[in-house]
Amino acid sequence: MDDVALHKSDTKSAVRAALLAWYDERARTLPWRSPPGAAERTDPYRVWLSEVMLQQTTVPHATPYFQSFTQRWPTVNDLAAVADADLMAAWAGLGYYARARNLLACARAVASQHGGVFPDTEAGLLTLPGVGAYTAAAVAAIAFDREANVVDGNVERVVARLFAVETPVPAARPELRVLAGSLVEAHRPGDWAQALMDLGATVCRPKSPSCLICPISAWCAGYRTGEPERYPVKTKKAERPHRLGFAYVLRDGAGRVALVQRPDKGLLGGMLGLPTSDWGAAPSETPPVKADWIDAGAIEHVFTHFSLTLAVRVAEGQGDFVWTSEEAALKALPTVFRKALERGLASAG
């Protein structure tokens, strides 16, 4: 079968029928999802919330956050009324904190400008703060059954293998989007999008794809090459730069720890964190207050664009900070600061 055969209507119909039949039997059970073929669509608030949480985050990691959010704030209006600090504390540990700020801005826009009702088209959804092309397509397809082309990393991988796309990513992404769109139809667009996602997550995995149980392997050009794992072809990544810094764990002797509010813009913007030095090749050690600072070792953390080593210093003292119980800080801090705090507390005994 040649590679253009997938563009023929009968072949396209066969691929769609095979994958949708597989999805009807094997769909993942997820707390934000309606069963395949359900007459009642999923609440758009739950679809939107899950899609924002799942950006750069795995399903197992995002699931308890989703469950906690929907229990505390069951509607978009409830979420819109949350104080910024409460939302950021609830988000702590999910990473990519710009998502949390966009989440709140979007919820408030839906509540104030749309009466608490999400727009039901891609174009309408794209007018909301922080909603990009992928999220708009996902909500339109899954919540409103619109004929939308939903392309995430799993879908890119499935499509790259299905068509044996030789162009390396990220340059291939426009081509992959067009190819994915060629398979979209008005029939069950929400289920189709989720079927592709599930196939990529459970069968057409990045490593060791289970081609022998794949429902569409008969039409897969990548499978026919004998090297499906080669797709999507990747451009060699540049080495991630490494930065250094200091983190300061200041305690008041009464079970509280000093925190600071980080600037709204920039890395971990708007979050509470430990006082730190700058992060770079040769940071200056400038403690936030004069005290008998003790070396507590170091922690390692990896961000998207760089890795970080933080040397942790511990002392007792006072100052103009946000003083929080150690227990509350461990729950609310972003992961990098939680690691540093845990190291500091362990050293201090």
C-alpha positions, 0 to 999 in steps of 0.5 A: 500500500503506498503512502498516499492511500490514506488520503483515499476516502475508503481507506480513510473511512477504514482507519477511522472505523478501526480506531473508533471501534478500538476506542469504544472497547479500550478507552481510558477511564479518566475523571474528566471524560464521558464514556465513548459515544455518550449522548451527554457531552462532558462539562466544558469546564472539566475539559478545559481544566483537564487540558490546562493541567495536562500541558507538560504534565502526565495523567497520573500526576495531574489527576489528583490535582483535577479531583481536588480542584473540582471538589473545591471549585465545582464550576468555573464561577467558583474558580473565578472567585478564588483569591490568587494566592489560594489558587497558586497554593493549590497549583503548587507541584504541578509546575509551569506556573504561568498556566495557573495565572492563565487559568484564573484569568480565563475563569474570570473572563468566562464568569464576567464576560460570558455569564459562566458559560464557555463559548462553544466554538474554536473561534469563541474559545480563542478569545479567552485569556490563555486559551491557545489553538490546541486547548480551543480545539480540544474543548470544542471537539470534546465538550461541544462535538465540533469538527476540530483538529486536536493535535497534541504530542500523542497525536503528532507521534501517531500521525508521524508514524502513520504517514512515515513523515521524514521531516524532523520535528519541530519543523514537521509540526505544520505538516503533521497538523495538516495530515491529522486534519485530513482524518477529521470528520464531523462524525464523533469528532470528540471521540476521534480526538480522544481515540488518537490521544489514547492510542498514542498514550497506551499503544503507539508509545514513544518507545517500544510501541505495541504495533501488533495490537495497534488497531490501525497498523495495517495502514501505518507506513511507519510500521511497514518500514520496520522502524516505527520508533524512528518517527517522529524524526527528531532534531538533536537537542542542544545541551541544557544549560546549568545554573547555580544559586543559593536558597535560604531557609530562615526559621523563627524558632517557633515552627515558622519559615520565611517566604517571599512573594516572587515577581508576577512575571518570570520563572515561578511568577507570583508564587511564594518561594524561599529567599534566594540569590540570583541563578547563574554561572557564578551567583553571589551569596547574599543572605536575606538577613544577617544570621549564623547561616549553616551549610545544609548541602544542595539540591538539584532541579531541572526546568524546561530550559535549564538545570539548577543546583541550589546550595541550601543555607539554614539559620534562625532569625527575624525579618520582614517576610511572609512567615508560614508554618513549616508544614504549610510551606511544604504543601504550598511551595513549588517543587524546587523550593520544597526540595530546598526546604526539606533539605534545610529542615533535615539539616537543622534537625 
